[in-house]
Amino acid sequence: MNLTGPARLSTAGSDLASAPNPWDALRVGARVLAAYWNEKREFEGFWLATVKRIENGEFTLEWFDAPEYPAFKSAPRNVGIVHPEFRVSSK
């Protein structure tokens, strides 16, 4: 075990080295995980949201399970990209 420096991920012989950046492929209509804070400004977790707009380094999102709530803005640091094979529906 090497305790002198940070661990490094080897991409030799894998598709990781040539994998596209998922942020570059993010488009309106995509599903993401968005951070949620309650009325007391306490972090409660990440919930599925739909991207409505992307501009000026900020996302406008809508809650996936609650589209009746108004759309909201979120910084990229509060958004997680869902794995491309994730399916929202169990069908």
C-alpha positions in Angstrom: 0.0 0.0 0.0 1.3 3.4 -1.0 0.8 6.0 1.8 2.8 8.7 0.2 0.4 10.1 -2.3 -3.2 10.0 -3.5 -4.6 6.9 -5.1 -4.9 7.0 -8.8 -7.4 5.4 -11.1 -5.8 3.5 -13.9 -7.7 3.9 -17.2 -5.3 1.6 -19.2 -7.3 -0.9 -21.1 -10.7 0.6 -20.3 -13.2 2.9 -21.9 -12.8 5.4 -19.1 -10.0 7.2 -20.8 -12.2 8.0 -23.9 -15.5 8.3 -22.1 -17.3 11.6 -23.0 -17.9 14.2 -20.2 -21.5 13.7 -19.1 -21.8 17.4 -18.4 -21.2 18.2 -22.1 -24.1 15.9 -23.1 -26.6 17.3 -20.6 -29.6 18.7 -22.4 -33.1 20.1 -21.7 -35.4 17.3 -20.7 -32.6 15.3 -19.0 -33.2 13.7 -15.6 -30.8 14.8 -12.8 -30.5 14.5 -9.1 -31.0 17.9 -7.4 -30.2 18.9 -3.8 -33.2 19.8 -1.7 -33.4 21.9 1.4 -36.5 22.3 3.6 -38.1 25.5 4.9 -35.5 25.6 7.7 -32.7 25.4 5.1 -31.8 21.9 6.3 -30.4 19.6 3.6 -32.7 16.7 3.1 -31.1 14.8 0.2 -31.2 14.6 -3.6 -34.4 14.1 -5.6 -35.0 13.4 -9.2 -35.6 16.6 -11.3 -36.0 17.4 -15.0 -33.8 20.0 -16.7 -36.0 22.8 -18.1 -33.2 25.3 -19.1 -29.4 25.6 -19.0 -27.9 29.0 -19.1 -25.1 31.1 -17.6 -23.7 28.2 -15.5 -27.1 27.6 -13.9 -29.9 25.1 -14.3 -33.6 25.7 -14.2 -35.2 22.5 -12.9 -38.6 21.0 -12.1 -39.2 18.2 -9.6 -39.9 15.0 -11.5 -42.6 13.7 -9.1 -44.1 17.2 -8.4 -44.4 19.2 -11.7 -47.1 21.3 -10.0 -44.4 23.0 -7.9 -42.7 26.0 -9.6 -39.5 25.5 -11.5 -36.3 26.5 -9.6 -32.7 27.5 -10.3 -29.8 25.4 -9.1 -26.0 25.7 -9.4 -24.1 22.8 -10.9 -22.6 22.0 -7.5 -26.1 21.1 -6.3 -26.9 18.8 -9.3 -25.9 15.2 -9.9 -26.0 13.5 -13.3 -27.9 10.2 -13.3 -26.2 7.1 -14.9 -27.2 6.8 -18.6 -28.7 3.4 -18.0 -30.9 4.5 -15.1 -34.6 4.2 -16.0 -37.1 6.5 -14.2 -40.0 4.1 -14.9 -40.0 0.5 -13.7 -41.9 -0.5 -16.9 
